[in-house]
């Protein structure tokens, strides 16, 4: 039996694979080992022999699009990162490092970032990437991404040479590079002509510089990517999302398989090589199968997001009542089935980004007091109106958590309607505040607080508090990390006590499965499919 557990270790912000159960294995069992980058160390000769062929991946949900700068969806992130690349990316220590940039410099006053681009980088259409493409892409990112917030307000990208781009900030921001390297709503570089013709609905022609290119998107069936023969890989060792990226298979099929039992059966029979979002009660089953391995990734935070724009949840007293009613331990245990698969936490920032983890406001978390909740409902003026709680079965942990939330709110006298949609529909409805009151969601980790959507006023479900916005501006302008960290404690404490943009449940893992004949697959904020081969 081969067990592989991929965990982000908080103390060094790194990813490691830890081989479990070694004491029960015989000496003939060949368990994977890991290097400092968090990648599975495989026999290079075997991987060389396994080059070519195809890799089939079972996703639990179809992405709404592959437009990275506009989307927070994990399926969009994981598929599009094979097609598109960014100026900077993130290594296994969550440090920003060059990708399409050869290097970058920061002026002494912290206002000007100068990026020297790599030369000879080809787009999938055969054209060479230059500074005009980068400027067009980055200017669009500033317009459509919600993670930029006020950080880059009135900032400007400018092409100063064919292979040189300058970013000029209006005020110094020490976390600018980390934001540019974000895996969430990543600033993907595309050809200028694609940007010039894009509609408000987003990009529909997916042309990037990555190791794989778009071949076909058959709606409701699969996305087919093929190897980009002219891809220019870096020479550095793979490290997180940085370093050498090589397309070792000719084709990747991302198949949309919403039924978890079908994903599991397909993985066990070899129809799929890798599977996503397995229910957590499949954890032991994957380990028991000699042909598969389970992979756990510290995935993010499970939260209840409130509609603060209109409807019942726009009333702060109503949000307080809901927050007071919730038994968070029961919600998490139902969602993940095993105490090893989650961590209860009031921190808005992911527990693996240790320097930003805060306990401020924790006295307003996991109150679990139905009587107090009923009193707050009365103060809110609630009179039995329908409360719409959205969810999706495409992500079992989200659905299971929502069912428990519905039950707990019904127990305090609320009339809760649980409305179930596929993920693309739910993602669309999030932007229509008149159609819902709350929904459970998993938030992917971010490296700095300004990237948190529920603290960002430009995000449709974000914060609506002038006090928090003022404090966030102070955080962004703070000259030292220590001062920023102190302000972050104030922000989180205030949010829990006076605003409640979300109720944070805690951190959780995602459960992946892979066939044991798949070499090189690992996760880092989602699946990483370059440097992966399949021995058929």
C-alpha positions in Angstrom: 0.0 0.0 0.0 1.3 3.4 -0.9 0.2 6.4 1.2 1.0 9.9 0.3 -0.1 12.9 2.4 0.6 16.3 1.1 0.5 18.9 3.8 1.6 22.5 3.9 3.8 22.9 7.0 3.1 26.2 8.7 6.5 26.7 10.3 8.3 27.1 7.0 5.4 27.8 4.7 6.4 24.9 2.6 4.8 21.9 1.0 6.0 18.4 1.9 4.8 14.9 1.1 4.9 12.7 4.2 4.8 9.0 3.7 2.5 7.4 6.2 2.1 3.9 7.6 5.7 3.0 6.9 5.9 0.7 10.0 3.3 -1.6 8.5 4.9 -1.8 5.1 7.3 -4.5 4.0 10.8 -3.6 2.8 9.7 -4.4 -0.8 7.0 -1.6 -0.7 8.2 1.4 -2.7 6.9 4.5 -1.0 7.4 8.0 -2.5 9.9 10.3 -0.9 10.0 14.1 -1.1 12.4 16.9 -1.6 12.3 20.4 -0.2 10.0 21.7 -3.0 7.2 19.4 -2.0 7.4 17.3 -5.2 7.4 13.6 -5.3 11.0 12.3 -6.0 10.7 9.7 -8.7 13.2 7.7 -10.7 14.2 9.9 -13.6 14.9 7.0 -15.9 11.4 5.6 -15.3 9.9 9.0 -15.9 11.8 9.5 -19.1 10.5 6.1 -20.4 6.9 7.2 -19.4 6.9 10.4 -21.5 4.1 10.9 -23.9 0.6 9.5 -23.8 -2.3 11.1 -22.0 -3.3 12.0 -18.5 -7.0 12.0 -17.5 -8.2 14.0 -14.6 -11.6 13.8 -13.0 -12.8 17.2 -11.8 -15.9 17.5 -9.6 -17.1 20.7 -11.4 -16.8 22.4 -14.7 -15.2 25.8 -14.5 -17.3 28.7 -15.6 -14.4 30.0 -17.7 -10.6 29.9 -17.8 -10.1 33.7 -17.4 -7.7 33.7 -14.4 -7.9 37.4 -13.5 -11.7 37.3 -13.2 -12.2 34.0 -11.4 -11.7 32.7 -7.8 -12.8 29.2 -8.8 -10.3 26.4 -8.1 -11.1 24.5 -11.3 -10.4 27.6 -13.3 -7.1 28.1 -11.4 -5.9 24.5 -11.8 -6.6 24.2 -15.5 -5.7 27.7 -16.6 -2.3 27.6 -14.8 -1.2 25.1 -17.5 -2.1 27.6 -20.2 -1.2 30.9 -18.8 1.8 32.2 -16.9 2.6 35.4 -14.9 5.5 37.8 -14.5 6.1 36.5 -11.0 5.0 33.2 -9.3 5.3 31.6 -5.9 7.8 29.1 -4.6 7.2 26.6 -1.9 8.0 29.1 0.8 5.3 31.5 -0.6 8.0 33.9 -1.8 7.5 35.8 -5.1 10.0 34.7 -7.8 10.4 35.5 -11.5 8.5 33.4 -14.1 8.0 35.4 -17.4 10.1 38.1 -15.9 13.8 37.4 -16.0 14.4 39.7 -13.1 12.9 42.7 -11.3 14.1 45.7 -9.3 12.4 48.0 -6.9 13.4 51.7 -6.6 14.7 53.0 -3.3 11.4 54.9 -2.7 9.4 51.7 -3.3 7.3 53.2 -6.0 8.8 51.8 -9.2 9.1 48.1 -10.1 11.1 47.4 -13.2 10.6 44.0 -14.9 13.1 42.7 -17.4 11.2 40.2 -19.5 12.6 36.8 -20.7 13.3 37.0 -24.5 12.1 34.5 -27.0 9.0 33.4 -25.1 6.3 32.3 -27.6 2.5 32.4 -27.2 0.5 29.4 -28.3 -0.3 31.4 -31.5 3.4 31.5 -32.4 3.9 35.2 -31.7 6.7 36.3 -29.4 5.7 37.9 -26.0 6.9 41.4 -25.5 6.3 44.4 -23.2 3.1 45.5 -25.0 1.4 42.2 -24.3 2.5 42.4 -20.7 1.2 45.9 -20.2 -2.1 45.1 -21.8 -2.5 42.1 -19.6 -1.5 43.8 -16.4 -3.7 46.8 -17.0 -6.7 44.6 -17.6 -5.8 42.7 -14.3 -5.9 46.0 -12.5 -9.4 46.6 -13.9 -11.1 43.2 -13.3 -9.3 41.5 -10.4 -10.8 42.0 -6.9 -7.6 41.2 -5.1 -5.9 44.4 -6.2 -8.3 46.5 -4.1 -6.9 50.0 -3.3 -3.4 48.6 -3.3 -2.8 49.4 -6.9 -5.2 52.3 -7.2 -4.0 54.8 -9.9 -1.0 52.6 -10.5 0.3 52.3 -14.0 2.2 49.7 -16.1 4.3 51.1 -18.9 6.5 49.5 -21.7 9.8 51.3 -21.6 11.5 48.9 -24.0 10.6 45.8 -26.0 11.5 43.6 -23.0 11.2 46.0 -20.1 8.0 46.9 -18.2 7.7 49.4 -15.3 5.0 49.4 -12.7 4.6 52.8 -10.9 2.7 52.8 -7.7 1.0 55.9 -6.1 2.3 54.9 -2.7 4.8 52.3 -1.5 3.4 48.9 -0.8 5.7 46.3 0.6 3.4 43.4 -0.4 3.1 44.3 -4.1 5.3 41.5 -5.3 3.4 38.9 -3.3 0.2 40.2 -4.9 1.6 40.0 -8.4 2.6 36.4 -7.7 -0.8 35.4 -6.4 -2.4 32.1 -7.5 -5.8 33.6 -6.8 -7.1 35.8 -9.7 -3.6 35.5 -11.1 -2.4 38.3 -13.5 -2.2 36.0 -16.6 -0.2 37.3 -19.5 -2.0 37.1 -22.9 -1.5 38.5 -26.4 -2.3 42.2 -26.6 -4.9 41.5 -29.4 -6.8 39.2 -27.1 -7.0 41.9 -24.4 -8.1 44.5 -26.9 -11.1 42.4 -28.1 -12.2 41.0 -24.8 -15.8 41.6 -23.7 -17.1 42.3 -20.2 -18.0 38.6 -19.9 -14.3 37.8 -20.1 -11.7 36.0 -22.3 -13.0 33.2 -24.5 -9.9 32.6 -26.6 -7.3 31.0 -24.3 -3.8 31.8 -25.6 -0.9 31.9 -23.2 2.7 30.9 -22.8 2.3 27.8 -20.6 3.5 24.2 -21.2 0.1 23.2 -22.5 -2.3 24.8 -24.9 -6.1 24.7 -25.4 -7.2 22.0 -27.9 -10.9 21.7 -27.2 -13.6 22.5 -24.6 -16.5 20.2 -25.0 -19.2 21.7 -22.8 -20.3 19.5 -19.9 -17.8 16.8 -20.9 -14.1 17.8 -20.8 -11.4 20.3 -21.5 -8.6 18.9 -23.7 -5.1 20.4 -23.5 -2.2 19.4 -25.7 1.6 19.8 -25.2 3.0 23.1 -26.4 6.1 22.1 -28.4 7.6 25.6 -28.4 7.4 26.0 -24.6 10.5 27.6 -23.1 11.1 26.1 -19.6 13.3 27.6 -16.9 16.5 25.8 -15.9 15.9 26.0 -12.1 14.7 23.1 -10.1 10.9 22.9 -9.7 9.8 24.6 -6.5 6.2 25.2 -5.6 4.9 26.8 -8.8 8.4 28.1 -9.8 11.3 26.5 -11.7 11.3 24.1 -14.5 7.9 23.2 -16.0 7.9 20.4 -18.6 4.9 18.8 -20.4 5.8 15.1 -20.1 2.4 13.9 -21.5 1.1 14.9 -24.9 -2.5 15.3 -23.8 -4.4 16.2 -20.7 -8.2 15.6 -20.4 -10.0 17.4 -17.6 -13.2 15.5 -17.4 -16.3 16.9 -15.6 -17.6 14.2 -13.3 -19.9 15.7 -10.7 -20.8 12.3 -9.1 -18.2 11.4 -6.5 -18.9 7.6 -6.7 -18.2 7.8 -10.4 -14.9 9.6 -9.9 -13.9 7.0 -7.3 -14.8 4.0 -9.5 -13.1 5.6 -12.5 -9.9 6.1 -10.5 -9.9 2.6 -9.2 -10.5 1.0 -12.6 -7.9 3.3 -14.3 -10.3 5.3 -16.4 -9.0 8.4 -14.6 -5.4 8.9 -13.5 -6.1 11.6 -11.0 -9.3 12.6 -9.2 -10.4 15.7 -7.4 -12.6 16.5 -4.4 -13.3 13.1 -3.1 -15.7 12.8 -0.2 -13.8 12.5 3.0 -15.4 9.1 3.7 -13.3 7.8 0.7 -10.1 8.6 2.6 -9.5 5.1 4.0 -10.8 3.4 0.9 -8.2 5.2 -1.3 -5.5 4.1 1.1 -6.6 0.5 1.1 -6.4 0.1 -2.7 -3.0 -1.0 -3.9 -3.5 0.8 -7.2 -4.3 4.3 -5.8 -3.0 6.8 -3.3 -4.7 9.5 -1.3 -3.3 13.0 -1.3 -4.3 15.6 1.3 -3.7 19.3 0.7 -4.2 22.1 3.1 -6.8 23.7 1.0 -8.2 26.8 2.7 -10.9 28.1 5.0 -14.6 27.0 5.1 -16.8 30.0 5.7 -20.4 31.1 5.7 -20.6 34.2 3.4 -23.4 36.7 4.1 -25.1 38.9 1.6 -24.4 42.3 3.1 -25.8 44.3 0.2 -29.5 43.5 0.5 -32.0 41.1 2.0 -32.2 39.6 5.4 -28.4 39.2 6.0 -27.8 42.8 5.3 -29.0 43.4 8.8 -26.0 43.2 11.2 -28.2 41.9 14.0 -29.4 39.1 11.7 -25.8 38.1 11.0 -25.1 38.2 14.7 -28.1 35.9 15.4 -26.9 33.4 12.8 -23.3 33.5 14.0 -24.5 32.9 17.6 -26.6 29.8 16.6 -23.8 27.9 14.8 -22.2 24.8 16.3 -19.0 25.0 14.3 -17.5 21.7 15.5 -20.6 19.8 14.3 -20.5 21.7 10.9 -16.9 20.7 10.3 -17.2 17.1 11.5 -20.2 16.6 9.2 -18.4 18.2 6.3 -15.1 16.3 6.6 -16.1 13.2 8.7 -12.7 12.9 10.4 -11.2 15.2 13.0 -7.8 14.8 11.2 -9.1 16.5 8.1 -10.0 20.0 9.6 -8.8 22.5 12.2 -11.3 24.7 14.0 -10.1 28.3 13.7 -11.4 31.9 13.9 -8.5 33.3 11.9 -9.4 34.9 8.6 -5.9 34.2 7.3 -5.1 30.6 6.6 -3.2 28.8 9.4 -0.3 27.9 7.1 0.5 31.6 6.5 1.6 31.7 10.1 2.8 35.3 10.3 -0.7 36.6 9.6 -2.7 34.2 11.8 -4.7 36.1 14.4 -6.9 35.2 17.3 -8.4 38.7 17.6 -12.2 38.5 17.9 -12.3 34.8 18.8 -14.6 35.5 21.7 -17.3 36.1 19.0 -16.6 32.8 17.2 -18.3 29.4 17.8 -20.7 30.9 20.4 -23.2 28.0 19.9 -25.9 29.6 22.0 -29.4 29.1 20.5 -31.1 31.2 23.2 -28.9 34.2 22.5 -29.5 33.6 18.8 -33.2 33.8 19.3 -32.9 37.0 21.3 -30.8 38.5 18.5 -33.4 37.4 15.9 -36.0 39.3 17.8 -33.8 42.4 17.9 -33.3 42.0 14.2 -37.1 42.2 13.7 -37.1 38.8 12.0 -40.7 37.6 11.3 -40.4 34.2 9.6 -39.3 35.5 6.2 -37.7 33.0 3.8 -33.9 32.9 4.2 -32.2 31.6 1.0 -29.1 29.5 1.7 -27.3 28.5 -1.6 -25.2 25.4 -2.0 -23.8 22.9 -4.5 -23.4 19.1 -4.6 -20.3 19.6 -6.9 -18.3 20.0 -3.7 -19.5 17.5 -1.1 -18.0 19.3 1.9 -19.7 22.5 1.0 -23.1 20.8 0.5 -22.8 18.8 3.8 -21.8 21.9 5.8 -24.8 23.8 4.3 -27.2 21.1 5.3 -26.0 21.4 9.0 -26.2 25.2 8.8 -29.8 24.9 7.6 -30.7 22.6 10.4 -29.1 24.8 13.1 -30.8 27.9 11.8 -34.2 26.1 11.6 -33.7 25.1 15.2 -33.8 28.8 16.3 -37.0 29.4 14.3 -35.7 30.6 10.9 -37.4 29.6 7.7 -34.4 28.5 5.7 -34.7 27.4 2.0 -31.7 25.3 0.9 -31.3 26.0 -2.9 -28.9 23.6 -4.7 -27.2 24.5 -7.9 -24.3 23.2 -10.0 -21.1 25.2 -9.4 -21.2 27.4 -12.5 -24.7 28.5 -11.7 -23.9 29.1 -8.0 -20.8 31.1 -9.0 -23.1 33.3 -11.3 -25.7 33.8 -8.6 -23.2 35.1 -6.2 -23.1 38.2 -8.3 -26.8 38.7 -8.1 -27.4 39.9 -4.5 -31.2 39.9 -4.9 -31.3 36.1 -5.2 -29.7 34.8 -2.0 -28.9 35.5 1.6 -25.9 33.4 2.4 -23.8 30.5 1.1 -21.1 28.2 2.4 -17.8 28.3 0.5 -14.2 27.2 0.7 -11.8 30.1 0.3 -8.4 29.3 -1.1 -5.3 30.5 0.8 -3.9 34.0 0.1 -0.5 35.3 1.3 -1.6 38.7 2.5 -4.8 40.1 4.1 -5.6 42.6 1.3 -6.1 39.6 -1.0 -9.0 38.3 1.2 -12.1 38.8 -0.9 -14.4 39.2 2.1 -12.2 42.1 3.3 -12.2 43.6 -0.2 -14.9 46.2 -1.0 -14.6 45.6 -4.7 -15.6 42.0 -4.3 -19.4 41.6 -4.7 -19.6 39.7 -1.3 -16.9 41.8 0.3 -16.7 44.1 3.4 -19.1 47.1 3.7 -17.6 49.0 6.6 -15.9 52.3 6.3 -14.0 51.6 9.6 -12.5 48.4 8.2 -11.6 50.1 4.9 -9.8 52.9 6.7 -7.8 50.4 8.7 -7.0 48.4 5.6 -5.6 51.5 4.0 -3.4 52.0 7.1 -2.2 48.4 6.9 -1.3 48.9 3.2 0.7 52.1 4.0 2.4 50.8 7.1 6.2 51.0 6.7 7.0 47.8 8.6 5.5 44.3 8.8 5.2 44.7 12.6 3.0 47.7 12.2 0.9 46.0 9.5 0.5 42.9 11.7 -0.7 45.0 14.6 -3.3 46.7 12.4 -4.4 43.4 11.1 -5.3 42.2 14.6 -7.4 45.4 15.0 -9.2 44.7 11.7 -10.0 41.1 12.4 -11.2 41.9 15.9 -13.4 44.7 14.7 -14.8 42.5 11.9 -15.9 39.8 14.3 -17.4 42.2 16.8 -18.9 44.9 14.6 -19.4 43.7 11.0 -19.3 39.9 10.4 -18.6 39.8 6.7 -18.4 36.0 7.1 -18.5 33.4 9.9 -15.2 31.5 9.7 -15.5 27.8 10.5 -11.9 26.7 10.2 -9.3 25.2 7.9 -9.6 22.1 5.9 -7.9 19.7 3.5 -8.8 18.7 0.0 -8.7 15.0 -0.7 -7.3 14.0 -4.1 -6.6 10.5 -5.4 -4.0 9.3 -8.0 -3.1 6.1 -9.6 0.2 4.7 -8.4 1.6 4.7 -12.0 1.4 8.5 -12.0 4.8 10.0 -11.4 5.5 13.6 -10.3 2.0 14.8 -9.4 1.8 17.1 -6.4 -0.4 19.9 -5.2 0.3 23.5 -4.4 -2.8 25.5 -4.1 -4.4 22.9 -6.3 -3.1 20.2 -8.6 0.1 20.7 -10.5 0.3 18.8 -13.8 3.5 19.8 -15.4 6.5 17.4 -14.8 3.9 14.6 -14.5 4.1 11.3 -16.4 2.0 8.2 -16.6 3.4 4.7 -16.9 0.7 2.8 -18.9 
